[in-house]
Structures are given as structure tokens and as C-alpha cells.
């Protein structure tokens, strides 16, 4: 039973987009591309600045502070490596040491002040780097690299020392890499490899080794940024820079923690705009991982559910293992965009084909059934008793002669097929050798992706080492799991970037009239009463039930008559968080006597529990809908976040929720609903009508606007339940909790 005092909320895609970016329903609001210097409504940047790192990776002059050529000293090996690196990039190297006239035959300078020129990169090899960093800043060095550890990763005292390093860099304009970094930026990269390259970012140097080793399999690497504790330069800086490099085909990252969530998302947005895939291992899925990461680099790992959602929101491919990182990054760097998303499994064994097809379907890949005409064509070379619908089982023998290549060509010619996956469970010369040669030759002549899983644990077979790894067109894997993970990421990435529209371009830049109304209702450091919180929702056009706040039993009876029976009565006060548990809610009241008695009961309970009330709410009773929850919370890394999920008691029992980081648009709001395990409830089950999804999306977008505008003042917002009524009837916020910062 529902009145229509506040009207119904309906929307189409244009109205929903307007609400996400502007104020009230109306014409679509189209923003302009965000530029450097643009700020959103809360004063945060809308565009990633790209640091000028050219002189870091290709300097003209390098200084090594603490250089040595004394055998057996750690600084000697480092100096030797830097000398070799400077020679490769064509830079002049200047050793600095107070007591050495030369280092490796090169004139050595006693101090930074004595350097003969302004240096591009200064590498600091001393135990107490702060005085040296100050000298470098005074000498206007462009970049300083600090290896020393013992900073933020050790606790508050170390964090304070790191803050002093960061302050020197900020004051001077010199950029600083580290502390707690290493030599990975100065590695020798192979220059005999062609094709798009992988750029690597790591906070732990050792974790980047597997990706660096891809060069031995013929996959090009262009850069390695070991960010360490990120006192100044951070993952986001290198992400933005690499996204602009023409030679970079994909960015691989090992991230223990983020210095600033907003900077990371802006950098990921820049990569998404450019269509550059980003693949990341992000530590912190468990409490143990989060603690270990903090002790290693002193970083916030962030709430993992929020990190995961934020990465998906901006197209970052998150993987769990370093093996997945290298395989997925390699595929995304080198493969051409897909023609279509259909995957076919081609095997020489029915058991292998069935197994891999089952895993592929479980991974969410689309396995189209080949047409009858295509199957008939394949049966020219494959016995009739074998299945060729997908997976395609050739029985083994056809791969040993001319039939093998014809089968592959026929599969790749099918318009429903965009990816061919061929598992070679183990070597069986000469058939396996002929098979991989045919696959490589076919891959050279098609624009479709050909993937081969070489399952042998040996890995020294010529068919693998020479034929498969010698091909730049075949994507070769050692495990089926990694292959399917990479293929899924490949298809998802290209689907994502093909329709990508940066949410930062349409983020609100000026406060809305709603913000001015809402701000007057805020009380810093306090929880609002339900009555005040609902006024906050009204300010943003979110519908609430017909209701009145009363302070006497007689007024409650009058209000019930005006609202219309049956009614709900609730105590309203700033200190009440869980009214139901305290017995401060009554539903289904149908008479004046019930209302009068209930008023007295509620006020008696509040008095007994020593709860101050601003009154009792007499509310319209709303039924026949799906209970949802929509809320705002504050994440330490990303700031305000928006959550939607199944509401009522289900939110605490099932925890079926999805989260996004503002700003986001209608597509992301609908994507949140698609992630819910209980999504089918909104479509209507057991004879119930479908819920008003458009109205729910509109509420999510309005709440997002609140998060953007009130993020610094709103600690928590919890609309629970939001009753989503049948299609076309809107959504109503039945209860709300709001806490001010």
C-alpha cells in the first residue's frame, strides 16, 4: 500500500547519466574531457599528471654518491652496474666520494657541491641519505634514487624520517625514487626483441624477476620501475608515464600497497583512455598479506573488496600469481584485438578437449557450437564418430599429415571463432612436432588468436623451445589455467576499452542546489536522527514514505489519519542505531488506539534505555517490494565509496553487496547489480513482478552524488531497507542511518 505524495522515480539512460553528473532529472549532461588542473566538486583532481620521466630512464648525466671500486664492498658492485648502465644509455657518470680521487679510473668528486654539472639522476648509496638528498636538491638534481631501508616500513619513527625525505623533494621540485628501492631500473634489457613491450612496476624487486625473465622466451621488456616505499614517485606516476609510451603494449605491476588511491585510479583511467592494458598482482587479500606488505614497504593495502572493485571499474586486470602476471601481460601486450569472443578448443584427445572445454566454460568464456556446415567440412578429415561441435576432437592421426593444417584453417575460418585454444598435454613426436608447426603457420596467416598449451613438464623439447617460442603470433602457455585466465582477460580488456568513457570527464565540478540544502542539515561528529537523515535524502530527491514527526500521542493519532492506515511507528533520535533490536519499531498499526498505545510504549522504552528522542515517526507502510541497501562509507585509500546489495536482515547474513568508487555512471551502477548473487530477486521470482531497476539505479546515482559532494562531511550513510517496488512504481527509502564526520 503506497501513496504518491513524492511521485515515482523512473529513468532512462539519459536521465540516469544526468543524475550521476548533475542535479535533477532532465536532459542528458555531457561533460568535457578533464584536463590537468581540473578539480571535482570536492576539490580533487580529475586528470592524471604525467611526470616527465624521460631523463630518468635516458639521462645525460648520472652521479653515484658513495661510489666505490674497492673489491668486496657492496657499493663497488653497484657502482660497476651503474657504470655499465650509463654507458648503455649514453650518460656521463660522475662518482662522488670524499676520500677517493678516482673510481674505476674515472675522476671522483669529494661532494655533491663539487659536481661539474647539473645531474639528471643521482644514486645515493649512503646509510643516512637525508643530508645528501638535501645537497642534491640544492644542486638542482632532477632525480634522486635512495636505496637505504629503515623508513616507513619500520614504524612511526621511520615514517617520520621518510616524511622528511619527501618534504625535501616537494620543496625543491626534485623527484625522488625510494627509499627502500633497488637496482632494477638499471637492468640490462635485451635490444634484439621486436614487438610491443611490457613495462614493469614493482614494489618488491624480487617479485618482478619472473616477468623480467620473459625476455628469455622472446617477449620484449622496455622498463622496470622499482618504487620501494614511494616517498615521492609512486606506482601511479609510472603507470601514467608508461601508458603514454608508444613502445609499451602492456603494463605489469606487483603492488603491495598504494600511496594514494585517487592517484592510482587517475593513472588507470589514463591507461584505459589509451587502450593500454594494466595487469596487476595486488597484495592484501588476507589480513596476513596486508600485515606483511605494511612491514615491507609501509603502505596501506586498503580494504580488499574496495581495491578489487576499483580495479575492475577502471579496467585493471587483477591476477593472483606471478605466473598469471607474466602470462596475462605477455598475451595482452602482443595479441591483436579480437574479431569476436567465441573460443574453440581443438584437441587430439576427446578427454583433453572435454576437460579444457569444461574449464573454459567455467572461466566464463563463450564456446559457440560450430554450425552443421562447418562440422560437415571438418568431418572430411576427422572420422564421423568424433565430435567436432566444440570442442573439436581430431582423434590424433590427422595431425600427422596434410589434414591437420586443413582442420586448423577450417576452424579459424569460422566467423563465430575469435580464439583457438589447442592443449598439447604431452609431447608425442613426430605428431606433436607437425601439429605445432601447423599451428604456427596458421597463426601467421590469420588475425585471430591462436593459443597453445604445452603441457610437458620438461620444456626442453625443440617443438616447444624453437617452434612455439620462436613464433611472435602464437601465444604459448604451460598450464591450461593460465591460458584461460589470460584469454578471459584479453577478451574482457578489449570489450572494456571499446566502450570506455572516462567517468572523470563527467564528474561534477560545481556543487548542486541539493548540496547547499543538505549541508545545512549536517552536524559534525554526530549521528543524525532518522527524521533528519530522511530530510538529507529528500534534499537529493530520494523518495521517502509519507510520514510525520510527532511529540504526543494525540498528534500521533492525527498523523496516522493523515498518512493513512496501516502505519509504522518508530522512535527517532540521534543515538539510535538499531531500533528493531531495542523494540523501538512497530509495524502494521490499524487503529487510533493502537497508535496511541504504541506512542506511549516507544517513549517508555526510550526513557528506560536513556535514549533522547526528537519525536516519534508515524510512517506510511510500504509493502510488496524487494528490500535493498544502498550506502556510503569511507575507505582509507579511495575516500567515499558507494555500496548496493540485498537489504533488510539479508545484508548482515549474506553480505551480498557490490561496491564502486565515485565517480561512476549508469553502466557501472547497473554492473553493480549484475554482480549480486541475489540479482534474480530483482527480476521477479516465484510469481513476483520484476522490480523497478531503473528507479534503483537512479537512487544509486543520487547517493553517489551525495558521496561526491558530502564526502568530507559524511562518514557513513546506510539506506536499509530501500524498498524497490514493482516496475514503474519507484523505490522508497524506508529507513536511513547517517553519521557526520
N, C-alpha and C positions, 0 to 999 in steps of 0.2 A: 504494500500500500504506500503510495508515494504521491505527494502533491507536486506542483510545478512552479513553486514560488521563485526558485532560482533559475528556471529554464533547464533545458537539457544541453549537455555538451556533445556536439558532434563535430566531425572534422573531415577534411580531405587532405591530401598530401600538401597542398599549398598552404592551408590554414595551419597544419601541424608545423611546417617549416617556419612559418611566421612566428608562431608561439615560441619555438626554440630560439629564435634570433631576435625577436622583437617584443611586442607587448600583447595586444589583444587580437582576436581573430579578425582577419581582413585579407587584403591582397598579399601575395607572397612577398617576402622580404629577401632581396638578393644583395648580399654584401659584396664588397670589392676585395680583391686579393690583399691579404695582410702584407704589410711592408715592415722593414726594420724600423723600430721606434714606435710602432702602433701598440696601444695598450687596450686591454679589455676593460669591462665596466669595473672590475676590481683592481685595476692598475697593474695587471700582469701582462708581460709581453705576448704578442700574437704571432711573432715571426722569429725563427731561429737565426741569430747572427752566425755567419760562417767565419771562424777565425782564419787569419792568414797564416797558414802553416807551411807554405811553400819553402820558406827559409829554414824551417826546422828540418824538413826531410831532405832539402837540397841546399845546404848552407854554402856560403862562400868562405866563411872563416869560423874556426872552432877553437875554443880554449879548453884545456884539461887542467882543472885546479887540483893539485895534489898528484901530478903526473910523476911517474917513476919508471926507471929502467933497471932497477936493482933486482936481480934474479931471486925468485922465491917470495917476492912481495905481491899481494893481491892486486895492488894498483898497477903493477907492471903489466900483467896480462890484460887489464882493462885498457891501459894506455896503448898497448900494442894493437888491440882490436879497434880502438878509435882511430888510430893512425891509419890502419888499413881501410876503415870506412871512409875517412876523409879523402884518402886517395881515390877511392871508387867514385865518390860524388864530386870530386874536383874542388875540394875545400882546402884552404891553408890551415894547418894545425899549429897552435901555439901552446907548448907546455908551460905550466906555472908551478913553481916550487921555490921556496925561499933559499934553499941551500944547494941547488943543482945548476951548474952553468949550461948543461945540455941534457937532453933526454933523447935517447936513440939518435944521437948526432944532430938533433935539432936545437937551436938556441932556446934556452929556458928563461922565463922571466920570473923575477922574485915575487911579484904580487900582481893582483888584478890591475892596479893603477898603472903598472908599467907596460901593459899590453900595447902593442904598436898600432892597433886599430880597433874599431868597434866590432865586437864579435857577434855572429848570428846565434851560435849555440855554445853555451858554456856548461861543461860537465863537471859537477862538484863531487870530488872523491875524498872529502874530509869528514871527520866524525861529527863536528859541530858546524853544520852548514850555514846557520843564520848570519854570522858576520860576513862570510863570503858572499852570500846572496845579497846582503846589503851593499857590499862593494860592487857587485855586478850590476845592481840596479843603478848605482851612482855612475857607473861606466856606460850605462845605456845598452847593456847586452839585450838582445832580442829574446832569447830563450835561455833558461837555466834548467838543468836536469839534476835532481837531488836523489842520490842513491840511498842515503842514510835511513835507517829504520829507527824505531823508538818514538814514534809520534802518536797520532790519534789511535793507532791500533793497540796502544798500551794503556789507555785510560785518560782521565781528566788532565793530568799534568802534561802528558804527551800531546793531547788535543790542544792545550793552550800554546805549546811550542809550535805546533803546526799552524795555528791561527796567526802567530807572529810571522811565519814564513809567507802565508797568504796575504797578510797585510802589506808586507814589503812589495810583493808583486802587484797588488792592487794600486798602491800609491804611485809606483813607477811606470806602470804600463808594460813592464817586462812580464812575459808569460813563463810559468813555472810548471815543469813536469815532475810529479812526485809529491812528497818524499816517498821512500819505500818502493822505488821503481828499480829498473834493471836495464840491461844492455839490449833488450830485444829490438828496440827501434833501430839499432845499428847492425842488424844481422845482414849477412850476405844473401841477397835474393838472386835466384837464377835469372839470367837475362836471355836465355835461349828458348824460352817458352812463349807461345803465342796465345792469343785469345783473351777474352775478358778475365780480369784478375779478381782474386779475393783480397780484400783489405781486412786486417785482423786487429781487434781491440781486446785487450785482456787486462784484468786487474791482478792476475797471478800469471807470471811469465811461464811457469811450467805447464799450466793448463792450455797454453797456446801451441805447445810443441806438436801435438798431433795434426793440427791444421797446417802449421809450417811445413811438416813433413809431406804434405800433399804434393809439393814440388817434385818429390821423387817419383810420383805417379803421373807426372806430366801436367799438373794443374798449377797455373801461374799464381803467385802472390806478389802484391805490389807494395804493401806497407804493413808495419806492425807497430801498434801504439800500446805500450805497457803503462797504464795510467797510475798504478800504485794507489796511494792514499788520496789523490786528487785534491790537493790543497788549492790548486788553481785550475789547470787544464783537466777536463773531465771527459768521461765517455761521450757525453753529448757533443762536445766540441769536435772530437774526431769523427763522430758519426755524421755531423753536418758537413765537415770537410770532405770526407770520403764520398759522400753522396754526390758531390759536385765534380769528382774526378772522372774524366772520360774513360780511363782505363779500368775502372772498378766495375765489375759485374755483379758483385755481392759483397756484403759486409758480414763478417762473422765476429761474434762477441762473446766473451766469457765475463759475466758481470756478477760480482759478489754483492755489491750494494750500489745504490745510486746517490750521488751527491745532491741532486735536485730533480724531483720527479717531473716538474713542469719543463725544465730544460731538455730532459730526455724525450718527452713527448713532442716538443717542438722540433727536435732533431729527427725523430722518427717521421714526423709529418713532412719534413723536407725530403727525406728519402722516399716516402710514398709519392710525393708530388713528382719526383724524378723517375719513379718506377724502379728504384734500386732496392732489391730485396735485402732485408736485415734478418739474420738468423742468430739467435742468442740462447746460451745457457745462462739461466738466472738462478743463483743460489738462494736458498731461503724457503724452500717448500716445507721444511720441517723446522721445529724450534732448534734442533741441534745444528742444522745447517746455518741458520740465522746467527746463532751464537758464534760459531766458528768463523763465519765471514766477518763478523764485527771484530773479532780478535786478530784477524789477518790484515784488514785494511781500514778498520774503524768506520765502517759505513752502515747506514740504515739499509736493511734488506727490504723493509716495507711489508705490509700485510700481503701475503702471497696471493690471495684471491683478487685483491685490487691490482697488484702488479700484473697478474695473468690477464685480467680483463683489459687493462690499459694497453698492454702489448697487442692483444688481438684487435683492439679498437683502432690502432694505428698501423696494423699490418705487420708487426714484428712477429716472426716465426719463432716460437719458443720450443726448444727441444731440451731433453733431459741429459743426454750423454755427449761426451766429446766425439764419440764415433758418429753420432747423429749430426752433430755440428759440422763435422768435416764433410760427410756425405751430402747433407742437405745444402750446405753452402756451395759445394762444388757443382751440384746439379743446377741450382738457381743461377749461378754465375754463368754457366756455359750453354744452357739449353735455350733454344728459340721459343718464343711464345707458342702456346698450344693452338692447334687448329680447332680442336674440340676436346671435351673432357672424358670421352669414352676410353676405357682401358681394356685391353685384351691380354689374356695370359696364354702364352704359347709354350708348350712343353713337349718333351719326348716321352713323358710318362703320364698316364691318366691319374695316378695317385698324386704326383707332384703338382699337376695342373689343378686338381680339385683342392688340394691343400692351399696353394697360393691364392687361388680364386676366393676361397673362403676367407683367408686373411685380408685380402684386398677389399672385399665387401665389408668386412668388419671394420676396416680403416676408413670407411665412408667413401670409397671410390666407386664410380659408376662402371659396371661391367655390362655393356649392351649385348643383347643376343644378336648374333650375326644373322643377316637376312637369309631366307631359304636359298636365294640365288647365290649368295656368297658361299653358303655351306655346300651347295651343289658343285661350285667351282673347286672348292678345297677337296672335295671327295674325288676329284680327278686324280689326285696324288696321294690321298690318305684313304685307307680302307673304310668301307661303308660302316663297319661295326664300331668305329671310333667316333666319339663326339667331337664336333668342330663348331659347336654353337657359341662357345666361350665359357670355359677355357677351350683352347684348340689342342687336341692330343694327336700327335702325328705317328705315334707308335714306335718311333725310333729310327727305323730303317730309311725313311725318305730323306733324312738329313744327310745321308752319305752320298747322294748323287744330285743330279740337276733338279730333282723335285723339291729339295729343301729350299732353294732360293725362290722358286716359283710360289711356294706356300707363303713365305715371308712377304713377297711382293703383293700377293693377293690380299693378305691381311692388312697391310699398310695402305692398300688402295681403297679400303672400305671407308666411306665418308663418316661412319659412326665411330671410327677408331682414331684417337689422338695420341695414344701411348701404347707401345707394345712392351710387355714385360716377359722376358724369357729366363726362367730359372734353370741353370745348369747345376744340378745337385752335386755332381762329381765328374771329374774328367774321365772320358772313355774314348781315348784315341783309337782310330782316326776320326770317328764320327763327331766327337766334340770339337775337334780342330776345324773340320769342314763347317760345322754349324756356326761357330763364332766368326769365321771368315765371311760366311754368307750374311750374317747379321751386320758386320762392319760394312761390307759393301753396300748392303741395302740402306743402312743409315746414311751413307754418304750421298745417296740419291733421293732422299726424302726429306721433307721439312717436318716430319713427325718424330716424336721422341722414341728412341729405342733404348731400353734398359736391359742389362744382362746381370743376373746374379750368379757369380762364380762361387759355388758353394764349397769348393775344395779347401780343406784347412791348410794345405801345403803352400799354395800361392806362388810356386816357382815354375809352374808349367808354362811352356812357350805360348800356348794358346791364350793364357791369361796375361803374362808379363809382356809379351811382344805384340800380340794381335789386339787384344781388348784394350790394354793400357796405351797402345800405340795409336788408338783412334781418338780423335777430338770430338766425334759425333756420337759415339756410343757412351752412355752413362753406365759405368761398371760398379757393382756393389759386391760386398762379400756376404751380406745377410739379407734375407727377404724382408725382415722387419725394417731395416734401414732404407731399403729400396722403397717400400710402400710409404714410409714416413716422408721421404724426400719427394716422391711423386705427389702425394697429397699436398705437401707444402707448395710445390711447383704450381699445381692447378689452382690452389687457393690464392696464391700470390697474384697470379695473372688475372684471376677473377676480381680480386680486391682492387688492384691498381686500375683496371679498365673502367671501373665506375667510381674511382676515388674523387671525392670532393672535400677539400680541407675544411674541417669544422671551424678552424681558426679564422677563415675568411669571412664567416658569417656570425662570428661571436659578437654579442652586443658590446658596443664601445661606450655607450652613454646609459645612465640609469633610466629606468622606465617610471612612469607615474605610479605603478604598483610599488616600486621600491620606496618611494617617498612616503606612501601610506603605511607600508609595512614597518619602516624604520621607526616610526613614531610609536609602534607597539612593542618595540624591543626593550628589554630591561637587562642590562649587562650583568652576567653572573647568576641569573635567576632562571628557573623553570617557569614557563607561562602556564596559567590555568588553562583548562580545556576551552573555556569560553574565549580567552584572549588568543589562544592558538588558532581557533577557528576564524577569528577575525583576521589573523595573518593569512590564512588560506583564502578568505574572501577577497583580501586585497589583491591577490594574484588570480582571481577569477576561478578558483577551485570551489566546486559546489559542496555545500554542507546541508544537513537536513534543516527543515523549519524547526526553530527552537527558540525558547526564551529563557533568560536567566532570572530566577525569582528568589526572593528572600523571605517568603512567608508561605504558609500552607494555603491561605486563601488565594494568593497570587498564583500559586501552582495550579489550583483548580481552574482559575480563569485562563491561564496559559494553555492548559490541556484542551479546553474547549476551543481555543483559537487555533492551536496546532492541529487538532483532530485526533480522536481516539482510533486505535490504541496508541499509547505513548510510551516513551522510555524516559526514566528519570535517573540523573547522575549527579553526584556531588562534584562541584567544580572548585578547585583550589590549586594554588601553585605548587604545593608539596605532594600532590597525589600523582604517583607514577603508575600504580596498578590498582585501579578502582575495583575491578571484579574480585580480586583476592581479598580486599578489605570489606567486601559486601556493600560497596557504595554505588552499585548499579542495579536497577530494577527494570525489567522489560515487560511488554505486553499488558500494561495497565489499561483497564477499560472503563473505569468509573471514577466519579469525583471522590468517593470515599476511599478508594484505593490510592488515589493521588494524594489525598490529604494525609492518610496514614503513612504513606511512603515518605513524604517530605519529613515527617517527624522522625521516622526511623533513620533516615540518612543523616539528618543533623545530629541525632543522638549518637550514632556511631562515630561521626567526625569529632564530636565533643569528647567522647570516651577515648578516642585514639589521639586526642590533642592535635587535630588537623584543622588549620584555619581554612575556612571556605569563603569564596566570594559570592556564593549562592548555590542554588540547585538548578541544573538544566532540565527543562521539560522539552523533550525532543520528539519530533516525528519518528515513527517507527518504520524503518525501511527493510524490506524483505525481498526474497526472490532474486538474488544475485550471487556473484562469485566474490568471495572475500579475498582481497589482495592487500599487500602492504607496499607503500611507496615511501621512501625516506631519504634523508641526507645525513651523512656522517663526515667526520674529518679524518683524513689519512695523513700520517706524519710526512709522507713523501709527496703525495699528489694534491693535498688540500681537500676541498669539498668533493665528495663522491655521491652518486645517486644510486639507490638500490630499489629494485622491484622484485616482488615474489609473492608466493601464496601467503595469504594473511590469516588473521584470527589466531587461534592456537597453533595452526599448522606451521607458522613461521618459526616457532620455537622447537617444534617436534621434528619437522622435516628439513628445515633450513634450506628450502628450495628457493634460492634467490639468485639474481644476476646483478652485476654492478657495472657502472661506467663512470669515467672521469669527464666532467664537463670541460669544454663544450662538446655537444654531440647533437645530431639531427634526428629526424624521424626514422631514417633507416636503422640507425643504431638503437633507437628506442624499441622498434619492432624486433630487432635482433635480440634484445634482452629477453623479450617474451618467448622467443623461439628457443632460448637456452633452458627454460624452466622444465623440469621433469613433469610437472603437473600442467603443462601447456594445454593438454586436451580438455581440461575443465573449462577453459575459455571458449572452446569450440562447441561446447554443449555435449553432455554425456547423459546416458540413461533417460533420454526423453526431455532433458532440459534444453531450453533455447540457447543459441550462441550468445555470448556476452558481447557488449559494446566495446570492441577492441579499439576503435578509433577514439572513443572517449577516454579509455585507459591510457593510450599513447599521449593524448593531449594533456592529461594530468601529469604524466612523467615529464613532459617537456616544460610544463609550467613549474613543476618542482625544480627542474634543472635551472630555470631562470632564477628561482629563489636562491639556489645554491651559488650561482654566479654572482648575484648581486648582494647577498647577505652572508657570503661565505666567511668573512672575517668576524661576523657578529652572531652567526647561527652555529652553535656547537652540534646540535642534533635536531632532526625533525623525523617524526615517525607517525605516518598516517596509517593507522591499523585499527579496524579494517577500513579499507576503501572498498565500498560495495559497488562492483561493476554490474550494472543492470543489463537486462536483455538488449540485444542490438537495437540501436536507435533511441534508447532511453537514458543514456548517460552513465555517469559514475558519481557517487556521493561519498564524501569523507565522513564516516560515522564517528571516528574518534581520532585524536591527534595529540601527540606529545611534542613540545617544542622547548628546547633549552638554549638559552643565550650564552654566548662566550663572555 
